[in-house]
């Protein structure tokens, strides 16, 4: 005898659902998938929004030249850069932390390093110093390059002062202080993408941009 569904609900008897045909099952599965797709955006893939954002980010960026004042301000806003010099007639590059003092770049190094040997020469050494702050996701940011003469700081008072102000990141005895006096300082900023509602940075009044320095868009 087949139990009555109403009695089953009343007395708690389990009533197995009647078997459905394969066509009914396939129809219900298709309906469920369609409902899920509609809930996610009328048939669009759930990653469509991310792809749209990525496509916007991947658009070409405008390269904006920085003023000298902006370049100095940005260079002073970070503590790490890269010094480029000649070693055995070939270019060499070293990461180093720095501070800015009266439009001079101050770094510290140790006896035996190649840059100390070059900076100890009577005329000093021609070097480049680069620092940047780049966003690998939004493809925006800035880079500043300073070119000039690197020389050892020899005044005991100045050496003591810089040793107190600038703590090397690397472990070791950093007895030598090097000052870099740039003759040329230039910078660029990549702009183009911005958050919704934010004004384009390159359309700000020139006086305002020069007053506070450029920042990533």
C-alpha positions as CSV (number, residue, x, y, z in Angstrom):
1,X,0.0,0.0,0.0
2,X,1.3,3.4,-0.9
3,X,1.2,5.7,2.2
4,X,-0.9,8.9,2.0
5,X,1.4,12.0,1.8
6,X,-0.9,13.9,4.2
7,X,-0.8,11.1,6.8
8,X,3.0,10.9,6.3
9,X,3.3,14.5,7.2
10,X,1.0,14.1,10.2
11,X,2.7,11.0,11.7
12,X,6.2,11.7,10.4
13,X,6.5,8.7,8.0
14,X,9.1,9.1,5.4
15,X,7.7,9.2,1.9
16,X,10.2,8.9,-0.9
17,X,9.7,11.3,-3.8
18,X,8.4,9.6,-6.9
19,X,11.1,9.0,-9.5
20,X,11.4,11.8,-12.1
21,X,12.2,11.3,-15.7
22,X,15.7,12.3,-17.0
23,X,14.2,15.1,-19.0
24,X,12.6,16.6,-15.8
25,X,16.0,16.4,-14.0
26,X,17.9,18.0,-16.9
27,X,15.3,20.8,-17.2
28,X,15.6,21.6,-13.5
29,X,19.4,21.6,-13.6
30,X,19.3,24.0,-16.5
31,X,16.9,26.3,-14.8
32,X,19.1,26.4,-11.7
33,X,22.2,27.3,-13.7
34,X,20.3,30.0,-15.5
35,X,19.1,31.4,-12.1
36,X,22.7,31.4,-10.8
37,X,23.9,33.2,-14.0
38,X,21.1,35.8,-13.7
39,X,21.9,36.4,-10.0
40,X,25.6,37.0,-11.0
41,X,24.8,39.6,-13.6
42,X,22.4,38.4,-16.3
43,X,24.5,35.7,-17.8
44,X,27.9,37.4,-17.4
45,X,30.8,35.6,-15.8
46,X,31.5,36.5,-12.1
47,X,35.0,37.8,-13.1
48,X,33.7,40.2,-15.7
49,X,33.9,43.2,-13.3
50,X,37.5,42.3,-12.5
51,X,38.3,42.0,-16.2
52,X,36.8,45.4,-16.9
53,X,38.9,47.0,-14.1
54,X,42.0,45.3,-15.4
55,X,41.4,46.4,-18.9
56,X,41.0,50.0,-17.6
57,X,44.3,49.6,-15.6
58,X,46.2,48.2,-18.6
59,X,45.5,51.3,-20.7
60,X,48.5,53.3,-21.7
61,X,49.7,55.8,-19.1
62,X,50.6,59.4,-19.8
63,X,54.2,60.3,-18.9
64,X,54.3,63.6,-17.1
65,X,57.6,65.4,-16.5
66,X,58.2,66.6,-12.9
67,X,59.6,70.0,-12.1
68,X,62.9,70.3,-10.1
69,X,61.0,71.1,-7.0
70,X,58.6,68.2,-7.4
71,X,61.6,65.9,-8.0
72,X,63.3,67.0,-4.8
73,X,60.1,66.7,-2.8
74,X,59.4,63.1,-4.0
75,X,63.1,62.1,-3.5
76,X,62.8,63.2,0.1
77,X,59.6,61.3,0.6
78,X,61.3,57.9,0.4
79,X,64.3,56.5,2.2
80,X,65.6,54.0,-0.3
81,X,67.2,54.4,-3.7
82,X,69.9,53.1,-6.0
83,X,73.3,54.5,-6.7
84,X,74.9,53.9,-10.1
85,X,78.6,54.3,-10.6
86,X,81.5,52.9,-12.7
87,X,83.5,49.9,-11.5
88,X,86.2,48.3,-13.7
89,X,84.9,50.5,-16.6
90,X,81.4,48.9,-16.3
91,X,78.3,50.3,-14.7
92,X,77.5,49.1,-11.2
93,X,74.4,49.6,-9.1
94,X,73.8,49.3,-5.4
95,X,70.6,49.8,-3.3
96,X,71.2,52.1,-0.4
97,X,69.1,54.2,2.0
98,X,69.5,57.9,2.1
99,X,68.5,61.3,3.5
100,X,68.2,64.7,1.8
101,X,70.0,67.7,3.3
102,X,70.1,71.0,1.6
103,X,69.7,69.5,-1.9
104,X,72.3,66.9,-1.3
105,X,71.8,63.2,-1.1
106,X,73.5,61.6,1.8
107,X,74.4,57.9,2.0
108,X,76.7,55.8,4.2
109,X,79.1,53.1,3.3
110,X,82.1,51.0,4.5
111,X,85.8,50.8,3.9
112,X,86.5,48.6,0.9
113,X,83.4,49.3,-1.0
114,X,83.8,50.4,-4.6
115,X,81.8,53.6,-4.2
116,X,83.9,54.7,-1.2
117,X,87.1,54.3,-3.3
118,X,85.6,56.4,-6.1
119,X,84.2,59.1,-3.9
120,X,87.6,59.4,-2.1
121,X,89.2,60.7,-5.3
122,X,90.1,64.4,-5.2
123,X,87.5,65.3,-7.8
124,X,85.0,62.8,-6.6
125,X,83.1,60.5,-8.9
126,X,80.2,61.0,-11.3
127,X,77.2,59.0,-10.2
128,X,73.5,58.7,-10.8
129,X,71.0,58.2,-8.0
130,X,67.5,56.8,-8.7
131,X,64.5,56.5,-6.4
132,X,60.9,55.6,-7.2
133,X,57.5,54.6,-5.9
134,X,55.6,52.5,-8.4
135,X,52.3,50.7,-8.1
136,X,52.5,47.3,-10.0
137,X,48.7,46.9,-9.9
138,X,47.5,50.3,-11.1
139,X,50.7,50.9,-13.2
140,X,51.2,54.4,-11.8
141,X,53.9,56.1,-9.8
142,X,57.0,58.2,-10.2
143,X,60.7,57.9,-10.7
144,X,63.4,60.5,-10.0
145,X,67.0,60.4,-11.3
146,X,69.8,62.7,-10.0
147,X,73.2,63.0,-11.7
148,X,76.1,64.7,-10.1
149,X,79.3,64.3,-8.1
150,X,79.8,62.0,-5.1
151,X,82.4,62.9,-2.6
152,X,83.4,61.7,0.9
153,X,82.3,64.0,3.7
154,X,85.5,64.8,5.6
155,X,84.4,67.3,8.3
156,X,84.2,65.4,11.7
157,X,81.1,67.4,12.8
158,X,79.2,66.7,9.6
159,X,80.1,63.0,9.8
160,X,78.9,62.7,13.4
161,X,75.7,64.6,12.5
162,X,74.9,62.3,9.5
163,X,75.7,59.2,11.4
164,X,73.1,60.2,14.0
165,X,70.5,61.1,11.4
166,X,71.0,58.2,9.0
167,X,70.9,54.6,10.2
168,X,72.1,52.1,7.6
169,X,69.7,49.2,6.7
170,X,72.6,46.7,6.3
171,X,74.5,45.3,9.3
172,X,78.1,46.3,9.5
173,X,80.5,49.2,10.2
174,X,79.5,52.1,8.0
175,X,82.2,54.6,8.9
176,X,82.1,56.6,5.7
177,X,79.6,59.3,4.7
178,X,79.1,60.2,1.1
179,X,77.4,63.3,-0.2
180,X,76.0,63.5,-3.8
181,X,75.5,67.0,-5.2
182,X,73.3,66.7,-8.2
183,X,73.9,68.9,-11.2
184,X,70.9,67.4,-13.0
185,X,67.7,66.1,-11.4
186,X,64.7,65.0,-13.4
187,X,61.6,63.0,-12.8
188,X,58.6,61.5,-14.5
189,X,55.2,60.4,-13.3
190,X,52.9,57.9,-14.8
191,X,49.2,58.9,-14.8
192,X,46.0,57.9,-16.4
193,X,43.9,55.7,-14.1
194,X,42.1,57.1,-11.1
195,X,39.4,56.0,-8.7
196,X,35.8,56.9,-9.5
197,X,35.1,60.5,-8.5
198,X,38.7,61.5,-8.1
199,X,39.9,64.5,-10.2
200,X,42.7,63.8,-12.7
201,X,46.0,64.7,-11.0
202,X,47.4,66.2,-14.2
203,X,44.5,68.6,-14.4
204,X,45.1,70.2,-11.1
205,X,46.2,73.9,-11.0
206,X,50.0,74.1,-11.7
207,X,50.6,76.1,-8.6
208,X,49.0,73.5,-6.4
209,X,51.0,70.7,-8.0
210,X,54.3,72.5,-7.6
211,X,53.4,73.4,-4.0
212,X,52.8,69.9,-2.8
213,X,54.6,67.7,-5.3
214,X,53.2,65.1,-7.6
215,X,51.7,61.9,-6.3
216,X,50.6,58.7,-8.1
217,X,47.3,59.1,-9.8
